Amino acid sequence: MAQSFLPPEIRGLPISERVHLVEQIWDSIAEDERAFELTDAQKAELDRRIAAHEASPNRGKPWEDVKKRLVGE
């Protein structure tokens, strides 16, 4: 595993708070769409995943369920 360079005050947070922090960071990145451009490979992967979901919409789990399992909310 790669060495982590997180400040100790972040590493010391409970996992649920670190996940929330990552969500906040991601949301701040996504807010500026001009700075967030997908590569052609990323677009192709998203298209593949959308097609797979449309072919089998009941496969997988809702985000709410996955999040509860990961952060215990």
Phi and psi restraints in degrees (value plus and minus 20) as a CYANA .aco file:
   2 ALA   PHI     -88.5   -48.5
   2 ALA   PSI     128.9   168.9
   3 GLN   PHI     -89.4   -49.4
   3 GLN   PSI     117.2   157.2
   4 SER   PHI    -110.6   -70.6
   4 SER   PSI     116.5   156.5
   5 PHE   PHI    -130.6   -90.6
   5 PHE   PSI       5.3    45.3
   6 LEU   PHI     -89.5   -49.5
   6 LEU   PSI     119.9   159.9
   7 PRO   PHI     -81.0   -41.0
   7 PRO   PSI     127.8   167.8
   8 PRO   PHI     -77.5   -37.5
   8 PRO   PSI     -52.6   -12.6
   9 GLU   PHI     -87.9   -47.9
   9 GLU   PSI     -47.6    -7.6
  10 ILE   PHI    -100.9   -60.9
  10 ILE   PSI     -66.5   -26.5
  11 ARG   PHI     -79.6   -39.6
  11 ARG   PSI     -49.3    -9.3
  12 GLY   PHI     -98.4   -58.4
  12 GLY   PSI     -29.1    10.9
  13 LEU   PHI     -90.4   -50.4
  13 LEU   PSI     131.4   171.4
  14 PRO   PHI     -81.2   -41.2
  14 PRO   PSI     134.5   174.5
  15 ILE   PHI     -75.7   -35.7
  15 ILE   PSI     -62.5   -22.5
  16 SER   PHI     -80.2   -40.2
  16 SER   PSI     -57.9   -17.9
  17 GLU   PHI     -92.3   -52.3
  17 GLU   PSI     -55.1   -15.1
  18 ARG   PHI     -87.3   -47.3
  18 ARG   PSI     -59.5   -19.5
  19 VAL   PHI     -81.9   -41.9
  19 VAL   PSI     -63.7   -23.7
  20 HIS   PHI     -81.7   -41.7
  20 HIS   PSI     -60.5   -20.5
  21 LEU   PHI     -82.2   -42.2
  21 LEU   PSI     -63.2   -23.2
  22 VAL   PHI     -81.5   -41.5
  22 VAL   PSI     -61.8   -21.8
  23 GLU   PHI     -81.1   -41.1
  23 GLU   PSI     -62.6   -22.6
  24 GLN   PHI     -84.7   -44.7
  24 GLN   PSI     -61.8   -21.8
  25 ILE   PHI     -83.3   -43.3
  25 ILE   PSI     -65.6   -25.6
  26 TRP   PHI     -81.2   -41.2
  26 TRP   PSI     -64.2   -24.2
  27 ASP   PHI     -80.8   -40.8
  27 ASP   PSI     -58.5   -18.5
  28 SER   PHI     -86.7   -46.7
  28 SER   PSI     -52.5   -12.5
  29 ILE   PHI     -91.3   -51.3
  29 ILE   PSI     -65.2   -25.2
  30 ALA   PHI     -87.4   -47.4
  30 ALA   PSI     -44.3    -4.3
  31 GLU   PHI     -83.1   -43.1
  31 GLU   PSI     -50.7   -10.7
  32 ASP   PHI    -120.1   -80.1
  32 ASP   PSI      63.7   103.7
  33 GLU   PHI     -81.0   -41.0
  33 GLU   PSI     -47.4    -7.4
  34 ARG   PHI     -85.6   -45.6
  34 ARG   PSI     -49.6    -9.6
  35 ALA   PHI    -109.8   -69.8
  35 ALA   PSI     -20.6    19.4
  36 PHE   PHI    -142.8  -102.8
  36 PHE   PSI      65.7   105.7
  37 GLU   PHI    -133.0   -93.0
  37 GLU   PSI     109.1   149.1
  38 LEU   PHI     -98.3   -58.3
  38 LEU   PSI     127.5   167.5
  39 THR   PHI     -98.2   -58.2
  39 THR   PSI     146.9   186.9
  40 ASP   PHI     -81.5   -41.5
  40 ASP   PSI     -57.6   -17.6
  41 ALA   PHI     -85.1   -45.1
  41 ALA   PSI     -60.1   -20.1
  42 GLN   PHI     -86.5   -46.5
  42 GLN   PSI     -61.4   -21.4
  43 LYS   PHI     -81.7   -41.7
  43 LYS   PSI     -62.9   -22.9
  44 ALA   PHI     -83.4   -43.4
  44 ALA   PSI     -60.6   -20.6
  45 GLU   PHI     -85.2   -45.2
  45 GLU   PSI     -61.6   -21.6
  46 LEU   PHI     -83.5   -43.5
  46 LEU   PSI     -62.1   -22.1
  47 ASP   PHI     -80.1   -40.1
  47 ASP   PSI     -61.8   -21.8
  48 ARG   PHI     -82.6   -42.6
  48 ARG   PSI     -63.4   -23.4
  49 ARG   PHI     -88.2   -48.2
  49 ARG   PSI     -58.8   -18.8
  50 ILE   PHI     -82.7   -42.7
  50 ILE   PSI     -64.4   -24.4
  51 ALA   PHI     -82.5   -42.5
  51 ALA   PSI     -60.6   -20.6
  52 ALA   PHI     -84.7   -44.7
  52 ALA   PSI     -60.0   -20.0
  53 HIS   PHI     -85.8   -45.8
  53 HIS   PSI     -63.6   -23.6
  54 GLU   PHI     -84.5   -44.5
  54 GLU   PSI     -52.4   -12.4
  55 ALA   PHI     -93.3   -53.3
  55 ALA   PSI     -52.1   -12.1
  56 SER   PHI    -159.6  -119.6
  56 SER   PSI      53.6    93.6
  57 PRO   PHI     -84.9   -44.9
  57 PRO   PSI     -40.6    -0.6
  58 ASN   PHI    -109.6   -69.6
  58 ASN   PSI     -23.3    16.7
  59 ARG   PHI    -100.9   -60.9
  59 ARG   PSI     122.1   162.1
  60 GLY   PHI      77.2   117.2
  60 GLY   PSI    -195.2  -155.2
  61 LYS   PHI    -150.7  -110.7
  61 LYS   PSI     129.0   169.0
  62 PRO   PHI     -84.1   -44.1
  62 PRO   PSI     127.5   167.5
  63 TRP   PHI     -74.9   -34.9
  63 TRP   PSI     -60.1   -20.1
  64 GLU   PHI     -77.8   -37.8
  64 GLU   PSI     -61.3   -21.3
  65 ASP   PHI     -87.3   -47.3
  65 ASP   PSI     -61.5   -21.5
  66 VAL   PHI     -85.7   -45.7
  66 VAL   PSI     -64.5   -24.5
  67 LYS   PHI     -81.8   -41.8
  67 LYS   PSI     -63.4   -23.4
  68 LYS   PHI     -78.4   -38.4
  68 LYS   PSI     -61.6   -21.6
  69 ARG   PHI     -86.6   -46.6
  69 ARG   PSI     -57.3   -17.3
  70 LEU   PHI     -98.0   -58.0
  70 LEU   PSI     -63.2   -23.2
  71 VAL   PHI    -132.2   -92.2
  71 VAL   PSI     -23.0    17.0
  72 GLY   PHI      50.9    90.9
  72 GLY   PSI       6.0    46.0
